[in-house]
Amino acid sequence: SWDDGSLAPIFLRLAWHSSGTYDAASGTGGSNGAGMRFQNEAADPENAGLDIARAFLEPVKRKFPEISYSDLWILAAYVGLEHTGGPVLEFTPGRVDHPDESYWEGMSYGRLPAAEKYCCPHLDDNDVSTSLDAQGRVQGWEGLCTHVRNEVFYRMGFNDKEIVALLCGGHVYGRCHPNASGYAGPWVEHPTEFSNEYAADMIEDDWTLVSHGDTWLDAQGAAELRPAPGNRQFVNKMKYKMDDEPNQMMLLSDMVLAWDPGFRTHLEVYAEDEDALKHDFGVAFKKLTELGCGF
């Protein structure tokens, strides 16, 4: 087992990150090839910690050597989704592993989403509120939104509805680790079960921007929500206000779904309709994991 007693979230992240390098214009990247077995792709900062997922699957690969790593990583995610009440996806095999790292000549870092890209820098680790605008949004959020929408998902061929479905369905699973991503804590109360909790909580809960210097979280039993030094995230806690709510966080790149009108339209639908999210996430995730495979 792994975080919260389930391997499903980390298998989902492995499949997502191996697939999320796809570039429609050049036809490079994607799940076909399992490039994360090699140094360059594995060293992408956004892939920190995924060596754990790959190691967990090595005994399966040894027992069934005929399956490619590319297929195994995606199949593990599909099984994890089904096991945790998520969409049941029909698995299509046929991915072929890269024989060596020569494929990297057409690749580059920066294809996976960065949680704070283009947002204003913060210098005072003890007062991140100065980086918020009058509406409580991080200054520069529009640039971050463009990064998520255009530089990451449009590049792969997704539209706004698919983007929101992917994030709402994918980030209901697992948690962040300061020693890997630099961020800390789970998105939702039950991070090993499929639900629309991520979408509903983003809209319904109050969110506070914090940094590593916000030690007041410790006194509230929420020390696990303090990100690594230099990073910021939103948490469902308020200074000087104790509560019994479970510890939850949102990345800045999550919050753009609520701040951008085009994204928020779909977010509101999924916050009210879990069945719609389950269907749309399943369709979008299958598409993600098959980009560039030629199926």
C-alpha positions as CSV (number, residue, x, y, z in Angstrom):
1,S,0.0,0.0,0.0
2,W,0.9,3.7,-0.2
3,D,-0.6,7.0,0.8
4,D,-3.9,6.5,2.6
5,G,-3.7,2.8,2.0
6,S,-4.0,2.7,-1.8
7,L,-1.7,2.6,-4.8
8,A,-4.4,3.8,-7.1
9,P,-3.6,7.6,-6.8
10,I,0.1,7.2,-7.6
11,F,-0.6,4.8,-10.5
12,L,-3.0,7.4,-11.8
13,R,-0.4,10.1,-11.6
14,L,2.2,7.8,-13.3
15,A,-0.2,7.2,-16.2
16,W,-1.1,10.9,-16.4
17,H,2.5,12.2,-16.4
18,S,3.7,9.6,-18.9
19,S,0.8,10.6,-21.2
20,G,0.8,14.3,-20.6
21,T,4.0,15.0,-22.5
22,Y,2.1,14.6,-25.8
23,D,2.5,17.4,-28.4
24,A,-0.1,17.3,-31.2
25,A,1.9,19.6,-33.5
26,S,5.0,17.5,-33.5
27,G,3.5,14.1,-32.6
28,T,6.1,13.6,-29.9
29,G,5.5,12.5,-26.3
30,G,2.6,10.6,-24.9
31,S,2.3,7.2,-23.1
32,N,3.7,5.3,-26.0
33,G,7.3,4.5,-25.2
34,A,7.4,4.7,-21.4
35,G,10.1,7.3,-21.6
36,M,10.2,7.9,-17.8
37,R,12.3,4.8,-17.6
38,F,15.2,7.0,-18.8
39,Q,17.1,9.7,-17.0
40,N,15.9,12.8,-18.9
41,E,12.2,12.3,-18.6
42,A,12.4,10.9,-15.1
43,A,14.4,14.0,-14.0
44,D,11.5,16.4,-14.9
45,P,10.7,18.1,-11.6
46,E,7.0,17.4,-12.2
47,N,7.8,13.7,-12.1
48,A,9.4,13.7,-8.7
49,G,8.3,10.7,-6.6
50,L,7.0,8.7,-9.5
51,D,10.0,6.3,-9.2
52,I,7.9,4.8,-6.3
53,A,5.1,3.9,-8.7
54,R,7.4,2.5,-11.2
55,A,9.1,0.3,-8.6
56,F,5.8,-1.0,-7.3
57,L,5.0,-2.3,-10.8
58,E,8.4,-4.0,-11.4
59,P,7.2,-7.3,-9.9
60,V,4.3,-7.3,-12.3
61,K,6.5,-6.7,-15.2
62,R,8.8,-9.5,-14.2
63,K,5.9,-11.9,-13.9
64,F,4.4,-10.9,-17.2
65,P,7.4,-9.8,-19.3
66,E,5.4,-9.8,-22.5
67,I,3.5,-6.6,-21.5
68,S,5.3,-3.4,-22.4
69,Y,6.0,-0.8,-19.6
70,S,3.9,1.6,-21.6
71,D,0.9,-0.6,-21.5
72,L,1.5,-1.7,-17.9
73,W,1.5,1.9,-16.5
74,I,-1.8,2.7,-18.2
75,L,-3.4,-0.6,-17.3
76,A,-2.5,0.0,-13.6
77,A,-4.2,3.3,-13.7
78,Y,-7.3,1.9,-15.3
79,V,-7.5,-0.9,-12.6
80,G,-7.0,1.7,-9.9
81,L,-9.8,3.8,-11.2
82,E,-12.2,0.9,-11.4
83,H,-11.2,-0.4,-7.9
84,T,-11.9,3.0,-6.3
85,G,-15.3,3.5,-7.8
86,G,-14.2,5.6,-10.8
87,P,-15.1,5.1,-14.5
88,V,-14.5,1.6,-16.0
89,L,-12.4,2.1,-19.1
90,E,-11.8,-0.4,-21.9
91,F,-8.1,-1.0,-22.1
92,T,-6.5,-1.0,-25.5
93,P,-3.0,-2.6,-25.6
94,G,-0.3,-2.1,-28.2
95,R,2.0,0.6,-26.9
96,V,5.7,0.0,-27.7
97,D,8.5,0.9,-25.3
98,H,11.3,3.2,-26.5
99,P,14.5,1.0,-26.9
100,D,16.7,3.9,-25.7
101,E,16.7,7.6,-24.9
102,S,17.2,8.8,-28.5
103,Y,13.5,9.8,-28.5
104,W,14.3,12.7,-26.2
105,E,15.9,14.7,-29.0
106,G,12.4,15.8,-30.0
107,M,11.3,16.5,-26.4
108,S,11.7,19.1,-23.7
109,Y,10.8,20.0,-20.2
110,G,7.8,22.2,-19.5
111,R,5.1,20.0,-21.1
112,L,3.5,19.1,-17.8
113,P,1.6,21.7,-15.8
114,A,3.5,23.8,-13.2
115,A,1.4,24.9,-10.2
116,E,2.5,28.6,-10.0
117,K,3.9,29.4,-13.5
118,Y,3.7,33.1,-14.4
119,C,2.2,34.1,-11.0
120,C,3.8,36.9,-9.1
121,P,6.8,35.9,-7.0
122,H,6.5,36.3,-3.3
123,L,9.4,37.4,-1.2
124,D,7.9,37.6,2.3
125,D,7.4,34.0,3.4
126,N,5.2,35.2,6.3
127,D,2.7,37.3,4.5
128,V,1.6,35.8,1.2
129,S,-1.6,37.7,1.3
130,T,0.2,40.6,-0.3
131,S,0.3,38.6,-3.5
132,L,-3.5,38.5,-3.7
133,D,-5.7,40.9,-5.7
134,A,-8.9,42.4,-4.4
135,Q,-10.9,39.3,-5.3
136,G,-8.6,37.0,-3.5
137,R,-6.9,35.6,-6.6
138,V,-3.1,35.4,-6.8
139,Q,-1.7,38.2,-8.9
140,G,-0.7,36.9,-12.3
141,W,-3.3,34.1,-12.2
142,E,-4.3,35.0,-15.8
143,G,-0.8,33.9,-17.0
144,L,-1.1,30.7,-15.0
145,C,-4.5,30.0,-16.6
146,T,-3.0,30.5,-20.1
147,H,-0.2,28.0,-19.1
148,V,-2.8,25.4,-18.0
149,R,-5.1,26.0,-20.9
150,N,-2.9,26.8,-23.9
151,E,0.6,25.6,-23.1
152,V,-0.5,22.2,-21.6
153,F,-3.9,21.0,-22.5
154,Y,-4.7,22.8,-25.8
155,R,-1.2,21.6,-26.9
156,M,-2.5,18.1,-26.5
157,G,-5.8,18.7,-28.2
158,F,-8.2,19.1,-25.3
159,N,-11.0,21.6,-25.0
160,D,-12.1,23.5,-21.8
161,K,-14.7,21.0,-20.8
162,E,-12.2,18.1,-21.1
163,I,-9.6,20.1,-19.1
164,V,-12.0,20.7,-16.2
165,A,-13.2,17.0,-16.3
166,L,-9.6,15.8,-16.1
167,L,-8.6,18.0,-13.2
168,C,-11.8,17.4,-11.3
169,G,-11.6,13.7,-11.7
170,G,-7.8,13.3,-11.4
171,H,-7.2,15.6,-8.4
172,V,-9.8,13.8,-6.3
173,Y,-7.1,11.2,-5.9
174,G,-4.0,11.3,-3.7
175,R,-2.0,14.0,-2.1
176,C,1.0,16.2,-2.6
177,H,4.4,15.7,-0.8
178,P,6.7,18.6,0.1
179,N,9.8,16.4,-0.7
180,A,8.5,15.6,-4.2
181,S,6.3,18.3,-5.7
182,G,7.0,20.9,-3.1
183,Y,3.3,21.1,-2.1
184,A,1.5,19.4,0.8
185,G,-1.6,17.5,1.6
186,P,-4.7,16.0,0.0
187,W,-7.2,17.8,-2.2
188,V,-10.2,16.1,-0.7
189,E,-11.3,14.3,2.5
190,H,-11.4,10.8,0.8
191,P,-8.4,10.7,-1.6
192,T,-8.8,7.1,-2.5
193,E,-12.4,7.2,-3.7
194,F,-13.8,8.7,-6.9
195,S,-16.2,11.6,-6.3
196,N,-17.0,15.1,-7.3
197,E,-15.7,16.4,-3.9
198,Y,-12.9,18.4,-5.5
199,A,-15.3,20.4,-7.7
200,A,-17.8,20.9,-4.9
201,D,-15.3,21.9,-2.3
202,M,-13.5,24.4,-4.6
203,I,-16.8,26.3,-5.0
204,E,-18.3,25.8,-1.6
205,D,-15.4,26.1,0.8
206,D,-13.3,29.1,1.9
207,W,-9.7,29.0,0.9
208,T,-6.7,30.7,2.4
209,L,-3.4,31.2,0.6
210,V,-0.4,30.0,2.7
211,S,3.3,29.4,2.4
212,H,5.8,27.3,4.4
213,G,6.1,30.2,6.9
214,D,2.5,29.9,8.0
215,T,3.2,28.1,11.2
216,W,-0.2,28.9,12.6
217,L,-1.3,25.8,10.7
218,D,0.6,23.6,13.1
219,A,-1.5,24.8,16.1
220,Q,-4.6,23.8,14.2
221,G,-3.4,20.3,13.5
222,A,-2.8,21.1,9.9
223,A,1.0,21.1,9.7
224,E,0.7,18.7,6.8
225,L,-0.7,21.6,4.7
226,R,2.5,23.7,4.8
227,P,4.2,23.5,1.4
228,A,8.0,23.5,1.0
229,P,9.8,26.8,1.3
230,G,9.2,29.0,-1.7
231,N,5.9,27.6,-2.6
232,R,2.3,28.7,-2.0
233,Q,-1.0,26.8,-2.0
234,F,-4.5,27.3,-0.8
235,V,-5.9,25.5,2.3
236,N,-9.4,25.1,3.8
237,K,-8.2,26.7,7.1
238,M,-8.4,30.2,8.5
239,K,-6.0,31.9,10.9
240,Y,-7.4,32.2,14.4
241,K,-10.4,30.0,13.5
242,M,-10.3,26.4,14.8
243,D,-12.5,23.8,13.1
244,D,-13.1,20.1,12.7
245,E,-12.8,20.1,8.9
246,P,-10.4,17.6,7.4
247,N,-7.1,19.1,6.1
248,Q,-7.4,19.9,2.4
249,M,-5.5,22.0,-0.1
250,M,-5.7,23.4,-3.6
251,L,-2.9,24.3,-5.9
252,L,-2.9,27.7,-7.5
253,S,-3.3,25.9,-10.8
254,D,-6.4,24.2,-9.4
255,M,-8.0,27.5,-8.4
256,V,-7.9,28.9,-11.9
257,L,-10.9,26.6,-12.6
258,A,-12.9,28.7,-10.3
259,W,-11.4,32.1,-11.4
260,D,-11.6,31.7,-15.1
261,P,-15.2,32.1,-16.4
262,G,-14.7,29.6,-19.2
263,F,-13.5,26.9,-16.9
264,R,-16.0,27.8,-14.1
265,T,-19.0,27.0,-16.2
266,H,-17.9,23.4,-16.4
267,L,-16.7,23.3,-12.8
268,E,-20.2,24.3,-11.6
269,V,-21.8,21.4,-13.6
270,Y,-19.4,18.8,-12.1
271,A,-19.9,20.2,-8.5
272,E,-23.6,19.4,-8.9
273,D,-23.5,16.2,-11.0
274,E,-21.1,13.4,-10.0
275,D,-22.4,11.1,-12.7
276,A,-21.6,13.6,-15.4
277,L,-18.1,14.0,-14.0
278,K,-17.6,10.3,-13.9
279,H,-18.6,9.9,-17.6
280,D,-16.7,12.9,-18.9
281,F,-13.5,12.2,-16.9
282,G,-13.5,8.6,-18.1
283,V,-13.8,9.7,-21.7
284,A,-11.1,12.4,-21.3
285,F,-8.7,10.2,-19.4
286,K,-8.9,7.4,-21.9
287,K,-8.2,10.0,-24.6
288,L,-5.2,11.3,-22.6
289,T,-3.7,7.9,-22.2
290,E,-4.0,7.1,-25.9
291,L,-2.6,10.3,-27.4
292,G,0.1,9.5,-30.0
293,C,-0.5,5.7,-29.8
294,G,-2.2,5.4,-33.2
295,F,-5.1,3.4,-31.9
